[in-house]
């Protein structure tokens, strides 16, 4: 069995959403430290509470939902719509979207990242998937103030996994492990995301 770590390394140079709290890791004595970070920094999951009133928080999602069969789909479009999936058969409950973002994942924020539009989100909702992941900090098109993709997915109880490092990952079937921290009443959580092959 082969393990692929698809997480972003947390450090002071990590790419972050504009105006979010900068990540910092500070030693306050010789052998003890703390971190300060936005819960949406790096590789993280969004729970329904992020955009849905009275939606489930991270600690109210079943842990088994962050483990299971996963399909990595490579899409070359600039915007992911229902048409982007026309040549693919959905073969797993967890879908990971590899895009051109994977070759541009660096320390400078790129507002032109590839993301999902409302049509693409509705397609995935109709497939009743459990989780969808993408290789940038948000699955939403930049400056979409209606947050349609998030709301469509989260209102259908679909977990969103963002900030994946898929540069060295080939399309195919894997097992996904992406357990969140057990943070009470949180809308999101950092995760260590891993794909298992074989």
SVG drawing of the C-alpha trace seen along z (x, -y; Angstrom):
<svg xmlns="http://www.w3.org/2000/svg" viewBox="-31 -42 46 45">
<polyline fill="none" stroke="black" stroke-width="0.4" points="0.0,0.0 1.3,-3.4 0.6,-6.6 0.4,-10.1 0.4,-13.1 -1.8,-15.7 -1.6,-18.3 0.0,-21.7 2.8,-22.3 1.9,-24.9 4.6,-27.6 4.9,-31.4 5.2,-31.3 2.0,-29.4 -0.4,-30.9 -3.4,-32.5 -6.7,-34.0 -6.5,-37.8 -7.1,-39.5 -7.1,-36.2 -5.1,-35.8 -1.5,-35.0 -0.2,-31.6 2.3,-31.8 4.1,-29.2 5.7,-30.6 7.9,-29.0 7.0,-30.6 9.7,-28.7 12.5,-26.3 10.3,-23.2 6.7,-24.4 5.0,-26.3 1.6,-27.4 0.1,-28.2 -2.2,-31.0 -4.2,-30.5 -7.5,-30.9 -9.3,-27.5 -9.4,-27.9 -5.6,-28.0 -3.9,-25.3 -5.6,-21.9 -8.9,-22.1 -12.6,-20.9 -15.7,-23.1 -18.7,-21.9 -22.3,-22.9 -22.2,-25.5 -19.7,-27.6 -22.6,-28.9 -25.8,-27.2 -27.9,-28.6 -28.2,-25.8 -25.9,-23.6 -23.8,-20.9 -20.5,-21.9 -17.3,-19.9 -17.8,-18.1 -21.3,-17.0 -20.2,-15.3 -19.6,-11.5 -15.9,-10.6 -16.5,-7.9 -17.4,-10.5 -13.7,-11.6 -12.5,-8.1 -13.4,-6.1 -13.1,-5.3 -12.1,-8.4 -11.9,-9.3 -9.4,-11.8 -10.7,-13.5 -8.4,-15.8 -10.2,-18.7 -8.5,-21.2 -11.3,-23.8 -10.9,-27.3 -14.3,-27.0 -15.7,-23.7 -19.3,-23.2 -21.5,-20.2 -20.1,-19.9 -16.6,-19.4 -17.8,-16.0 -19.3,-14.8 -16.5,-12.4 -16.3,-11.0 -18.2,-8.3 -18.6,-9.1 -17.3,-6.0 -16.9,-7.0 -18.7,-8.9 -15.7,-11.2 -14.6,-13.2 -11.2,-15.1 -10.8,-17.7 -7.3,-18.1 -7.0,-21.2 -4.4,-23.7 -4.2,-25.0 -1.9,-22.1 1.0,-23.6 0.4,-27.1 0.3,-26.3 2.9,-28.7 3.1,-31.4 1.4,-34.2 -2.4,-34.2 -3.8,-33.8 -7.4,-35.2 -7.7,-33.4 -7.6,-29.9 -9.9,-27.2 -13.1,-26.8 -16.6,-25.3 -19.6,-27.3 -23.2,-26.8 -24.0,-24.5 -21.1,-22.2 -22.1,-22.2 -25.6,-21.2 -24.3,-18.3 -22.3,-17.0 -25.3,-17.5 -27.5,-15.5 -24.9,-12.6 -25.4,-12.7 -21.7,-12.5 -20.3,-12.7 -17.3,-15.0 -15.7,-17.0 -12.1,-18.3 -10.1,-20.8 -6.5,-21.9 -6.8,-25.5 -7.9,-27.4 -11.6,-27.7 -13.9,-25.7 -15.8,-29.0 -15.0,-31.4 -13.1,-34.4 -15.2,-37.3 -18.5,-35.4 -20.3,-37.2 -23.3,-34.9 -21.1,-31.8 -23.4,-29.7 -21.1,-26.7 -20.6,-26.5 -24.2,-26.9 -25.4,-24.3 -22.9,-21.7 -23.2,-22.4 -27.0,-22.6 -26.9,-19.1 -24.7,-17.9 -21.6,-17.6 -18.3,-18.2 -15.9,-20.5 -12.1,-19.7 -9.9,-22.6 -6.2,-23.4 -5.1,-20.0 -1.6,-19.5 -2.3,-17.2 0.8,-18.1 2.1,-14.5 -1.2,-12.7 -2.6,-10.8 -6.3,-10.5 -7.8,-7.3 -9.3,-5.5 -7.8,-5.8 -8.7,-5.6 -9.0,-9.1 -8.2,-9.9 -8.9,-13.5 -9.8,-13.6 -10.5,-17.0 -9.7,-18.1 -12.6,-17.7 -13.3,-21.4 -16.6,-22.2 -19.0,-24.3 -16.4,-25.0 -17.4,-25.7 -14.0,-24.3 -10.9,-22.5 -7.4,-21.9 -6.7,-18.3 -3.8,-16.0 -5.1,-14.7 -3.7,-11.4 -4.5,-9.2 -3.8,-5.5 -3.3,-3.4 -3.4,0.3"/>
</svg>
